[in-house]
């Protein structure tokens, strides 16, 4: 940690303490309450954020509505929207070190991950989506209505911003998720009320400062803080929010979806996963072992795409499982700010309890612990990287999302069985196949019910690739050209002449 960044981060923590952004003003919660922000590496108070109320939601939504209808924003040219997003991306890049430290202190992930993945990923996405601001287009239509001798009809479609967007983001990749929501909303001309997770508000708040510095009109972006059960519910049910963009657990996503559909607003849901990693008999064992370990233990397993189910051909099962377990046992676990740390703490004491509880359930269901399976006896919310075998496909640890560094491994005997096991899940977010047999891969990939299928890699996300899930993993697609559909309405215009 560099001294310059440390000084900057300390100042940021003090400046943002107990404040949120509504209508261009930094202020506390209307009720005056605060919630502690905890450093997961030691369990101590890092800062505090406002304990927002439904009244704060009302004010933020009203500010976003005024900004949406304000000519300063509504009549801004596509080129100007593009330039603003590039300016925001440039500011984020200029403060990359500060944002990486804030993300690591807040979330617990290793600083090298924040520095190499989270911050650059957010910058790259903002730059990618900025280009789409000038490329929104409709089409002309040749109608079949009967025409008079000297007249006819001209018809065309146009893409218009959906309006006020309520964006609710999770705690596992706070900065990247904020960029994924803000980018397309701002590119298409929407305004936003951004609600970060109560565990990890810091980078979203700091990004709010950069939004102002970039020159966005007041109220175009609002950042509210508080408990999800209060603010998330109020935002989802608010009659003046035109669309909810939610990323988080399937359970909460269902509640959000019901609230939004009840009032016929727009909604996109990027939810949980239980992603299979399928290792075919011809796979490069060294690559598959390294890939499977990274798929589950990166970000402490706190990723919706985490490769938490490992299915290996029986002829290679022992070799691959032992290899992954050996890597897990060697991992250096520590505070994210330690440059030698390979896996940091879980985000909260509650998440630690959840993960530990699932491993206990796994043992009760007949699972054998190949490695790990214990909390670390130290300050903070640390759990060992864990590999389980011997349980049935129907076991809860196989079927339910744990959202931690816990891998379940089962063998298969033929490709049909691998497909059946992989698809035997309520989730369908992602999967990976490890093989050098292109024929086998091309036959398998279309049969996997998942929004993304990687081959000989896992967790490779690019701004140009649409991302989203099947089944209980949600609906709608983030990133790529497809994301624009989530933030625009198509209007048909018919002109008689």
C-alpha positions, 0 to 999 in steps of 0.5 A: 500500500503506497503512502499517497494512496493511504492518505487519499483513502483516509481522506475519502473515508472521512469525507464520505462518512455518513453521507449519500448523494441525492439531487446533487447534495451530499447529506445524511439519512433523513432519520439521522441514523447510521450503519457501521461499515466493517472491515472483513479482514479484522471485523472492526469498524471502517466507516459508517454510512447513512441508514436511509429511509423510504423518505430518502428513496422518495427524494432520490427518485424525485431528483432523478425524475426532475433530472430526466425531464430537465432539458440539460439532460434530456436534450443532451446529444448522443455525442455529449453523453458519450463524452461524459462517460469517457470523462467518468472512465478517465477519472476512475482510471486516474484514481485507480489506486484509491478505488482498489484500496477502497474495494479491498478494505470494504469487501476483503478481496486481495488488493491484486484482484481489485487492482488487476480486475475490478477497477480496470474492468469497470474502466473498460466497461464504461469506455465500451458502453460510451461508444453505444451512446452514438449508435442507438438506432431504429429502423424504417418500415414499409407498411401494407396499409391501403394507400391513396393514389397520391399518398401513403405512409412512412413508418419508423422505430426509435429507441428512447430511454426507459426513464428513471432506473432503480439500480440495486447492486450486490457486495461481491463486485461493488465497483464493477456492478455499479459500472454495469448499471450506470454505464448503459443507463447513462449512455441511453439517457436514463437517470439513476438511483443507485443502491449499493449493498449495505456491506460495501457502499464505499466505491459506489459513493466515491464514484458518485463524487466522480460523476459530479466531477465529470459534469453530470447534471444534478440528480442524473445519478443518485447514490442512496445507502441503507438496509436492503430490506428497507431501501430495496423494497421502497425502490422496487415498489416506487410508482415513479421508478420506470425500471429496476436493474437488480443483481443479487441472490435469487431469493431477493430477486424473486421479491424484487421481481414480484414488486416490479411486475405488480406495477407493470414496470420494467425489470432485469434480474441477474441472480445466483448460480451453481455453475458446473465445471465439466472435465472430459477424459482428454482434458489437459489435467494441469490446465483443468486443475488450475482452472477449476481451482481459480473458478471456485476460490477467486474472490473467496468463491463469492461470485455468481459464476463461481465454478462450485460444482466439479464434474470429472470423468471417472478415469481422471476424477482422483487426479483432478480432485487431488490436484485442486485440493492440493492447490487449495491447501497451499493457498495463502489466506490473509487480509486483502491488503497483504500483497502475499494474500491469495484468498481474503476473508468473506465479506461479513460474519453473516456470510461466514456463518452461512458458509460454515453452516453449509459445510456442516450440512454437507458432512451430515449428508455424507460428504467427505472433506478432502481439504479445508472445512474450517474457520480460521481462528483469527480476527476477521471472517476467514474460511478455509478453501474447501473441497467436498466429495462423496455426497449425492447429486441431490445433496443440498451442498450440490443443489444450493448456492453457497457463495463461498470457497466450497467446491463439491466434486462428483464423477461421471462416466459418459457425456450424456451423464455429464450433461444431465448432472450439469443441468440438474440444477435450478440455476443456469448462469454459467458453465465451463468445459475442459477438453481439447476434443473440439467435436466433444465440446461442440456437441456438449456446449449447446446442451448445457442450460446456461447463459455462458459456456466457457471452454478451457477457461472460466469467469472470462467476462468481456464488455462485448459478451452478453451476460445473464442466466437461464432458469432461476439465474434471472432474465435479461442480459448485461453487457454487449449490444443486448444490454441496451434493450434493458434501458430503452423502449422501442417506439413506432411512429407512423406518418400519413402523407 
